[in-house]
Amino acid sequence: MEPVYTPAKHSPPRKIVIENEAFGFGNIEAWANIIRSYNEKHPEHQVILLYQGQPVQSLTYLFKLVKGVDRDAFELVVSAQDADFSQVAKLYRLLVEGAGTTYEKFISHEIHRTLKLF
């Protein structure tokens, strides 16, 4: 008998609103910390950040784009086998906050420490 493969379910895409004119390195670091915190709580979920419809392979890619980034081109999708998307709204809200001017609260100065956001 062959094992049955169940494809992961995806949350609907959510456009990340970036109103911060000075979106830059600090915002990307905040996003990395927020996503790391979500992944610690939900290790079986995959957070997919889309830029211009294409998955961002790593956030370091965004550091290379930061000066010419299209602030209207980001979307968030979460993929999970368990289809438990109950905290995706909070993840989305925190990413929008992290893209804003008050991103510093998501920057941890302690090494190897994950923020307890979820």
C-alpha positions as a Python dict, from the first residue, in 0.01 Angstrom:
ca = {
    (1, 'M'): (0, 0, 0),
    (2, 'E'): (137, 338, -101),
    (3, 'P'): (154, 617, 156),
    (4, 'V'): (-100, 890, 97),
    (5, 'Y'): (57, 1232, 49),
    (6, 'T'): (-155, 1517, 173),
    (7, 'P'): (-45, 1850, 25),
    (8, 'A'): (-1, 2138, 266),
    (9, 'K'): (-278, 2392, 285),
    (10, 'H'): (-206, 2760, 231),
    (11, 'S'): (-355, 3063, 397),
    (12, 'P'): (-497, 3321, 158),
    (13, 'P'): (-234, 3576, 45),
    (14, 'R'): (-235, 3901, 243),
    (15, 'K'): (-84, 4216, 101),
    (16, 'I'): (164, 4370, 345),
    (17, 'V'): (102, 4742, 358),
    (18, 'I'): (425, 4940, 385),
    (19, 'E'): (362, 5308, 442),
    (20, 'N'): (708, 5377, 582),
    (21, 'E'): (899, 5589, 330),
    (22, 'A'): (1226, 5496, 503),
    (23, 'F'): (1170, 5117, 481),
    (24, 'G'): (1516, 4965, 514),
    (25, 'F'): (1758, 4732, 689),
    (26, 'G'): (1603, 4771, 1036),
    (27, 'N'): (1260, 4676, 903),
    (28, 'I'): (1396, 4365, 736),
    (29, 'E'): (1574, 4263, 1057),
    (30, 'A'): (1245, 4315, 1244),
    (31, 'W'): (1067, 4090, 989),
    (32, 'A'): (1332, 3821, 1037),
    (33, 'N'): (1282, 3831, 1415),
    (34, 'I'): (901, 3822, 1384),
    (35, 'I'): (912, 3526, 1144),
    (36, 'R'): (1166, 3346, 1367),
    (37, 'S'): (931, 3392, 1664),
    (38, 'Y'): (636, 3253, 1464),
    (39, 'N'): (842, 2955, 1349),
    (40, 'E'): (946, 2878, 1705),
    (41, 'K'): (579, 2852, 1806),
    (42, 'H'): (473, 2676, 1482),
    (43, 'P'): (776, 2478, 1358),
    (44, 'E'): (563, 2276, 1115),
    (45, 'H'): (443, 2591, 934),
    (46, 'Q'): (626, 2755, 648),
    (47, 'V'): (607, 3134, 628),
    (48, 'I'): (624, 3241, 265),
    (49, 'L'): (698, 3602, 189),
    (50, 'L'): (617, 3692, -171),
    (51, 'Y'): (778, 3983, -352),
    (52, 'Q'): (624, 4073, -687),
    (53, 'G'): (445, 3737, -682),
    (54, 'Q'): (765, 3533, -635),
    (55, 'P'): (870, 3364, -308),
    (56, 'V'): (1158, 3535, -130),
    (57, 'Q'): (1417, 3260, -84),
    (58, 'S'): (1588, 3438, 206),
    (59, 'L'): (1550, 3770, 379),
    (60, 'T'): (1913, 3850, 298),
    (61, 'Y'): (1793, 3887, -61),
    (62, 'L'): (1586, 4185, 57),
    (63, 'F'): (1897, 4349, 206),
    (64, 'K'): (2035, 4363, -149),
    (65, 'L'): (1712, 4520, -280),
    (66, 'V'): (1645, 4759, 5),
    (67, 'K'): (1715, 5084, -184),
    (68, 'G'): (1507, 4988, -486),
    (69, 'V'): (1236, 4786, -312),
    (70, 'D'): (878, 4818, -440),
    (71, 'R'): (684, 4879, -117),
    (72, 'D'): (355, 4768, -277),
    (73, 'A'): (484, 4428, -388),
    (74, 'F'): (488, 4222, -64),
    (75, 'E'): (242, 3949, 32),
    (76, 'L'): (234, 3691, 310),
    (77, 'V'): (125, 3327, 277),
    (78, 'V'): (158, 3055, 541),
    (79, 'S'): (171, 2690, 442),
    (80, 'A'): (81, 2418, 695),
    (81, 'Q'): (-20, 2054, 695),
    (82, 'D'): (-239, 2105, 1004),
    (83, 'A'): (-426, 2403, 849),
    (84, 'D'): (-413, 2583, 1186),
    (85, 'F'): (-398, 2940, 1063),
    (86, 'S'): (-531, 3091, 1387),
    (87, 'Q'): (-222, 3308, 1444),
    (88, 'V'): (-163, 3416, 1086),
    (89, 'A'): (-362, 3736, 1143),
    (90, 'K'): (-131, 3824, 1432),
    (91, 'L'): (176, 3739, 1221),
    (92, 'Y'): (43, 3965, 946),
    (93, 'R'): (-27, 4249, 1190),
    (94, 'L'): (323, 4222, 1339),
    (95, 'L'): (486, 4222, 993),
    (96, 'V'): (296, 4539, 901),
    (97, 'E'): (410, 4690, 1232),
    (98, 'G'): (767, 4574, 1166),
    (99, 'A'): (757, 4750, 828),
    (100, 'G'): (667, 5076, 999),
    (101, 'T'): (871, 5338, 1178),
    (102, 'T'): (844, 5168, 1520),
    (103, 'Y'): (1026, 4853, 1413),
    (104, 'E'): (1289, 4889, 1691),
    (105, 'K'): (1073, 4697, 1939),
    (106, 'F'): (1125, 4386, 1724),
    (107, 'I'): (1504, 4418, 1724),
    (108, 'S'): (1666, 4204, 1992),
    (109, 'H'): (2018, 4290, 2103),
    (110, 'E'): (2064, 3957, 2278),
    (111, 'I'): (2236, 3687, 2074),
    (112, 'H'): (2045, 3361, 2019),
    (113, 'R'): (1727, 3499, 2174),
    (114, 'T'): (1391, 3465, 2004),
    (115, 'L'): (1121, 3720, 2081),
    (116, 'K'): (815, 3577, 2258),
    (117, 'L'): (546, 3720, 2030),
    (118, 'F'): (322, 3415, 1982),
}
